[in-house]
């Protein structure tokens, strides 16, 4: 844990939107953001996971690209459905 100033809090997790998760599929782009992501738990919603899989399916991705996507999404914690989340 690093020293924080008065009123500062350390960010331990980042919730990503679908587009954020897509952008991070590109290794060159992900490298640019790596210093922001180190030490953080990356979280996507269950719906983001569904959207990513549907997006790949609708573009007729083959087995190698689907395998890369499945490997990619394993980096994220997936926040499950809950009624309170849907009310936000």
LINKARA-V445616 format. One line per field, one symbol per residue. ss: DSSP state (H for helix, E for strand, L for the rest). psi: psi as a letter, one per 20 degrees, with the letter a starting at -180 (. if undefined). A space follows every 10 residues. Layout:
ss=???
psi=???
//
This chain:
ss=LLLLLLLLLL LLEEELLHHH HHHLLLHHHH HHHHHHHLLL EEEEEHHHHH HHHHHHHHLL LLHHHHHHHH HHHLLLEEEL LLHHHHHL
psi=prpqrpiqqp piqppprghg hghihohggh hhighhhpjq pppqrhhggg gggggggijl qagghhhggh ggiiiqpopr pqghgii.
//
